[in-house]
Amino acid sequence: EWDNDLTNPSVARALTELRKITNAIVRRWGKPDQIHIELARDLKQGRSRRLKASRRMRDREKERALAATAITNSELKIQHPKRWMIEKYLRDEECGWVCPDTGRKFGMGGLLGRDAQFEVEHIWPYSQSLDNSFLNKTICYHEENRTRKGSRTPRRAYSDQELATILD
């Protein structure tokens, strides 16, 4: 059964066929060390573009592994960081451990601790954009996000003068 977010029946069929093929390969030759899949749309790109995309993905995997290690080695000693924790950590690294909306500095405890005060928020509100990508997210002090910014863009949430002060 595929994830409920999958609404395209063509994609669901393709994934089902992929699963069948993979299972047949495993039955016949055993579990492979790795599986490499190239989608038809990727084949249109030149080899150099595909290699560049592959390098970017490997680099991103390394960043995520380093983030997981940093979380594990932190004062919180979280042994198996979840995906959302790693994403939150990567967002914080990008922001320099400072809330872009308030200028508040924070550490690992404020981010992932029992009384965490910082959360991931959408720059362009998800309700308006349906963009849940990594690039549309940042870190925000929880009260600022809930009471001031809410489901508005930064421009609408803050006056031009306030926004200029925050960005300086």
C-alpha positions as CSV (number, residue, x, y, z in Angstrom):
1,E,0.0,0.0,0.0
2,W,1.5,3.3,-1.1
3,D,1.5,6.5,1.0
4,N,-1.8,8.5,1.1
5,D,-0.1,11.5,-0.4
6,L,0.3,9.6,-3.7
7,T,-2.7,10.7,-5.8
8,N,-1.4,10.1,-9.3
9,P,-2.6,6.6,-10.4
10,S,0.1,6.4,-13.1
11,V,2.8,6.9,-10.5
12,A,1.2,4.3,-8.3
13,R,1.1,1.8,-11.1
14,A,4.7,2.5,-12.0
15,L,5.8,2.0,-8.4
16,T,3.9,-1.2,-8.2
17,E,5.6,-2.5,-11.3
18,L,9.0,-1.4,-9.9
19,R,8.3,-3.3,-6.7
20,K,7.4,-6.5,-8.7
21,I,10.6,-6.2,-10.8
22,T,12.8,-5.6,-7.7
23,N,11.2,-8.6,-5.9
24,A,11.8,-10.8,-8.9
25,I,15.5,-9.7,-9.0
26,V,15.9,-10.4,-5.3
27,R,14.3,-13.9,-5.7
28,R,16.5,-14.8,-8.6
29,W,19.9,-13.3,-7.6
30,G,19.5,-12.3,-4.0
31,K,19.6,-8.9,-2.4
32,P,21.7,-6.4,-4.4
33,D,24.2,-4.1,-2.8
34,Q,22.5,-1.1,-4.4
35,I,19.8,-0.3,-6.9
36,H,20.2,2.6,-9.4
37,I,17.1,3.9,-11.1
38,E,17.1,6.4,-13.9
39,L,13.7,7.9,-14.7
40,A,12.9,8.6,-18.4
41,R,12.8,12.4,-17.7
42,D,16.4,12.1,-16.4
43,L,17.6,10.3,-19.5
44,K,16.8,13.4,-21.6
45,Q,19.5,15.3,-19.7
46,G,23.1,14.8,-20.7
47,R,25.4,12.6,-18.8
48,S,27.2,15.5,-17.1
49,R,23.9,17.0,-15.8
50,R,22.9,13.6,-14.4
51,L,26.3,13.2,-12.7
52,K,26.1,16.7,-11.3
53,A,22.6,15.9,-9.8
54,S,24.0,12.6,-8.4
55,R,26.9,14.5,-6.8
56,R,24.5,17.0,-5.2
57,M,22.4,14.1,-3.8
58,R,25.5,12.4,-2.3
59,D,26.7,15.7,-0.8
60,R,23.2,16.2,0.7
61,E,23.4,12.7,2.2
62,K,26.8,13.5,3.7
63,E,25.3,16.8,5.2
64,R,22.5,14.8,6.7
65,A,24.9,12.2,8.2
66,L,27.0,14.9,9.7
67,A,23.9,16.6,11.2
68,A,22.8,13.2,12.7
69,T,26.2,12.8,14.2
70,A,26.2,16.4,15.6
71,I,22.8,15.7,17.2
72,T,23.9,12.4,18.7
73,N,27.1,14.0,20.1
74,S,25.3,17.0,21.5
75,E,24.4,17.5,25.1
76,L,21.0,16.0,24.4
77,K,22.5,12.6,23.4
78,I,19.7,11.7,21.0
79,Q,20.8,8.3,19.8
80,H,18.7,7.9,16.6
81,P,17.7,11.4,15.3
82,K,14.6,11.4,13.3
83,R,14.3,13.0,9.9
84,W,12.5,16.1,11.2
85,M,15.3,16.6,13.7
86,I,18.0,16.5,11.0
87,E,16.0,18.9,8.9
88,K,15.6,21.3,11.8
89,Y,19.3,21.1,12.5
90,L,20.2,21.8,8.9
91,R,17.9,24.8,8.9
92,D,19.6,26.1,12.0
93,E,23.0,25.7,10.6
94,E,21.9,27.7,7.6
95,C,20.5,30.5,9.9
96,G,23.6,30.5,12.1
97,W,21.6,29.5,15.1
98,V,19.8,32.8,15.1
99,C,16.1,33.2,14.4
100,P,15.8,35.3,11.2
101,D,12.5,36.9,12.4
102,T,13.5,37.9,15.9
103,G,17.3,37.8,16.0
104,R,17.2,35.5,19.0
105,K,20.1,33.2,19.4
106,F,19.6,29.6,20.5
107,G,21.4,26.3,21.0
108,M,20.6,22.6,20.6
109,G,18.4,22.6,23.7
110,G,16.2,25.4,22.3
111,L,16.0,23.5,19.1
112,L,15.4,19.9,20.0
113,G,15.3,19.8,23.8
114,R,12.3,19.0,26.0
115,D,11.3,22.7,26.1
116,A,12.3,23.6,22.5
117,Q,11.3,27.1,21.6
118,F,12.2,27.2,17.9
119,E,10.3,25.5,15.1
120,V,10.5,25.0,11.4
121,E,8.1,27.4,9.6
122,H,7.3,28.0,5.9
123,I,8.6,31.3,4.5
124,W,5.8,31.4,1.9
125,P,2.9,29.9,3.8
126,Y,2.1,26.3,2.9
127,S,-1.6,27.1,2.8
128,Q,-1.0,29.5,-0.1
129,S,1.8,27.8,-1.9
130,L,1.5,24.1,-1.1
131,D,5.4,24.2,-1.1
132,N,6.7,22.0,1.6
133,S,10.2,21.9,0.1
134,F,13.4,22.4,2.2
135,L,14.0,25.7,0.4
136,N,10.7,27.1,1.6
137,K,11.4,26.5,5.2
138,T,13.3,28.4,7.9
139,I,13.5,28.4,11.7
140,C,11.4,30.7,13.8
141,Y,10.9,31.4,17.5
142,H,7.6,29.6,18.3
143,E,5.7,32.6,19.8
144,E,6.7,34.8,16.9
145,N,5.6,32.3,14.4
146,R,2.2,31.6,16.1
147,T,1.3,35.2,17.1
148,R,3.0,37.5,14.6
149,K,3.9,35.8,11.4
150,G,1.2,33.1,11.3
151,S,0.2,32.2,7.8
152,R,1.5,35.3,6.1
153,T,4.6,36.1,4.1
154,P,7.4,38.0,5.9
155,R,6.5,41.1,3.9
156,R,2.9,41.0,5.1
157,A,3.8,40.1,8.6
158,Y,6.3,42.9,9.1
159,S,6.3,46.4,7.9
160,D,9.1,47.4,5.4
161,Q,11.0,49.1,8.2
162,E,10.8,46.2,10.6
163,L,11.8,43.8,7.8
164,A,14.8,46.0,6.9
165,T,15.9,46.0,10.5
166,I,15.6,42.2,10.8
167,L,17.6,41.6,7.6
168,D,20.5,43.9,8.6
